[in-house]
Amino acid sequence: MGFPFFKPLYSGRSRFRLHGCPFHSQFVESILSTVMAPPNFPVKYGDVKAEMAYEKACPQKFDIGSVAVTP
């Protein structure tokens, strides 16, 4: 999983919205904190400086610029 290596996670200027479909939003946070725990990764999830928002529902479709994304 490449999530822990994503440099913007460690910047206080970054903001992320994570969608936990089809699971509850706390499930996503639990998974990420497990992945970023020793011995899996040397930096703890609590050390992430980016603002993280967990959405309870997953959109049917959303746009990023000119790209339409259907999860």
Contacts in CASP RR format, 6 or more apart in sequence:
PFRMAT RR
TARGET T0000
AUTHOR 0000-0000-0000
METHOD contacts of the structure
MODEL  1
MGFPFFKPLYSGRSRFRLHGCPFHSQFVESILSTVMAPPNFPVKYGDVKA
EMAYEKACPQKFDIGSVAVTP
1 35 0 8 1.000
3 9 0 8 1.000
3 32 0 8 1.000
3 35 0 8 1.000
3 36 0 8 1.000
4 35 0 8 1.000
4 36 0 8 1.000
4 41 0 8 1.000
4 43 0 8 1.000
8 14 0 8 1.000
8 16 0 8 1.000
8 50 0 8 1.000
9 16 0 8 1.000
9 48 0 8 1.000
9 49 0 8 1.000
9 50 0 8 1.000
10 43 0 8 1.000
10 47 0 8 1.000
10 48 0 8 1.000
10 49 0 8 1.000
10 50 0 8 1.000
11 49 0 8 1.000
11 50 0 8 1.000
12 49 0 8 1.000
12 50 0 8 1.000
12 51 0 8 1.000
14 49 0 8 1.000
14 50 0 8 1.000
14 51 0 8 1.000
15 50 0 8 1.000
15 51 0 8 1.000
15 53 0 8 1.000
16 50 0 8 1.000
16 51 0 8 1.000
16 52 0 8 1.000
16 53 0 8 1.000
17 53 0 8 1.000
17 54 0 8 1.000
17 55 0 8 1.000
18 25 0 8 1.000
18 28 0 8 1.000
18 29 0 8 1.000
18 52 0 8 1.000
18 53 0 8 1.000
18 54 0 8 1.000
18 55 0 8 1.000
19 28 0 8 1.000
19 55 0 8 1.000
19 57 0 8 1.000
19 58 0 8 1.000
19 59 0 8 1.000
19 71 0 8 1.000
20 27 0 8 1.000
20 28 0 8 1.000
20 54 0 8 1.000
20 55 0 8 1.000
20 56 0 8 1.000
20 58 0 8 1.000
21 57 0 8 1.000
21 58 0 8 1.000
21 71 0 8 1.000
22 58 0 8 1.000
24 56 0 8 1.000
25 54 0 8 1.000
25 55 0 8 1.000
25 56 0 8 1.000
26 54 0 8 1.000
28 54 0 8 1.000
29 45 0 8 1.000
29 52 0 8 1.000
29 54 0 8 1.000
32 45 0 8 1.000
33 44 0 8 1.000
33 45 0 8 1.000
33 46 0 8 1.000
34 40 0 8 1.000
35 41 0 8 1.000
35 45 0 8 1.000
36 43 0 8 1.000
36 44 0 8 1.000
36 45 0 8 1.000
36 46 0 8 1.000
36 48 0 8 1.000
37 44 0 8 1.000
37 45 0 8 1.000
38 44 0 8 1.000
58 71 0 8 1.000
59 71 0 8 1.000
60 70 0 8 1.000
61 68 0 8 1.000
61 69 0 8 1.000
61 70 0 8 1.000
62 68 0 8 1.000
62 69 0 8 1.000
63 69 0 8 1.000
END
